[in-house]
Amino acid sequence: MREKMNRNISVYYRFKFSQNMLIIGPVLVPYMLFKGLSYSEMMLLQSISAVAVVLFEVPTGSIADRVSRKFSLVISSVIMALGLSLYILCGSFLAFALAELLFGLGMTFSSGADSAILYESLSRMEREREYSKIEAKAMSNIFVGQAVGSIASGLLYSVSPYIPFWISLGMLFLSSGFSLFFTEPDHGERSRELYLVHVARSFGDAVKKPRVRWALYFSALMGVMLRASFWLYEPYFKLVRLDIALYGVVFAGFNVVCALSSRYLMKLFENVRPRKSLTVLGLLMGGAYLIPLILLNVGSLAFLALGQIVRALYQPIMRFYINRQIEDAFRATIISIVSLTASLSFAVFSPLIGLGLDRAGAIPVYLVMGLISVGGSLFLWRVRNLQKRKKAAADRESALEETVS
């Protein structure tokens, strides 16, 4: 069994790489403009996608807990591929909305299951502390691949807007094939409760534990700040008059920053408490919005790369933080609940961001996003300190009662 668990790690690298090797990123906004969408419609589509994640995140996480992590991963990429196919074959807003629903559903099948199968495979070999390192290495591989893919994407898009999408579709089917090679870890704690009971207990566990509750708050903040940043690059590129032919080169540079951050900067955070690390990432995200406003030229694109550091490190640190707090029986479901919080937050605020872009432009939107990111991170740092003080006071009171009795 140990050999199979060790093989799961190499399969995880292949699955994660191929499922995330979608080279449409640099040309997605131009592609949507080519299809006749406005910024408001684009952000509304992202809100629809986020709502899909909200609706499906916990049920699919529960399937991973109660049925099979492997089953969830196999069908995840297939459903995502169906959604991407609609982007290629159709051109109406309604078709794109259906595509986002399918893509969101596919993402939810893998969002908790992939992390759970990796952590549990390591746990069976007593190597849990390697989780962040392995997750970071997987992300680094993805970012290197996307760096190359970003340059290719711009060139291929100039030949035909559809070529990057067809290549990405093939990668999704490849990832589904890789997922067949996972070995399901033994689950001594697999939940046999009714679905609603299982979900209710998972929610209760998440809310009851202060550390997980804090992770929910922080996930809600970063769900908007980090995910919206991708859609805000193109308006900033226009603001500094960056030629569209260079979009792929810039995104390639962003992915190189991500790859280097995943491989080398993660080591700086290994001995730092995850909560402190996450707070630092929140402040960096604020800097990625605010500093480019000060310079407002092509050179300021380098400061947008601060957001790429956050993109590289946020998921491994957050998932390690959560995994340490929860049991195997509820692991995928609670991870899904945290992801749900981020998606719900993004679903609520992304249409407002789109309206802001259409009516006020990039500068006011960047300013507001930066201030919220910095202010929210500092506020949540304060919240966690208050949680710790409250727990310490409760522990002292409990110890005093035991002494008296």
QUIMOCOR-V482912 format. One line per field, one symbol per residue. ss: DSSP state (A for helix, B for strand, O for the rest). phi: phi as a letter, one per 30 degrees, with the letter a starting at -180 (. if undefined). A space follows every 10 residues. Layout:
BEGIN
ss->???
phi->???
END
This chain:
BEGIN
ss->OAAAAAAAAA AAAAAAAAAA OOOOAAAAAA AAAAOOOOAA AAAAAAAAAA AAAAAAAAAA AAAAAAOOAA AAAAAAAAAA AAAAAAAAAO OOAAAAAAAA AAAAAAAAAA AOAAAAAAAA AAAAOOOAAA AAAAAAAAAA AAAAAAAAAA AAAAAAAAAO OOAAAAAAAA AAAAAAAAAO OOOOOOOOOO OOOOAAAAAA AAAAAAAAOA AAAAAAAAAA AAAAAAAAAA AAAAAAAAAO OOOAAAAAAA AAAAAAAAAA AAAAAAAAAO OOOAAAAAAA AAAAAAAAAA AAAAAOOAAA AAAAOAAAAA AAAAAAAAAA AAAOOOOAAA AAAAAAAAAA AAAAAAAAAA AAAAAAAAAO OAAAAAAAAA AAAAAAAAAA AAAAAAAAAA AAAAAAAAAA AAAAO
phi->.ddddddedd deeddddddc dccdedcdde dddddjdcdd dddddddddd dededceded dddddccadd eddddedddd dddddddddc bcdddddddd dddddddddc dcdddddddd ddddchbedd eddddddddd dddddddddd ddddddddda ddeedddddd dddddddddd cdcdddbdce dcdeeddddd ddddddddde dddddddddd ddedddddee dcdeddeddc hddddceddd dddeddeddd dddcdeddcd cceedddddd dddddddddd dddddhaddd eddddedddd edcddedddd ededcbdedc edddedddde edddddddcd ddddddddcc jddddddddd dddddddddd eddddddddd dddddddddd ddddd
END
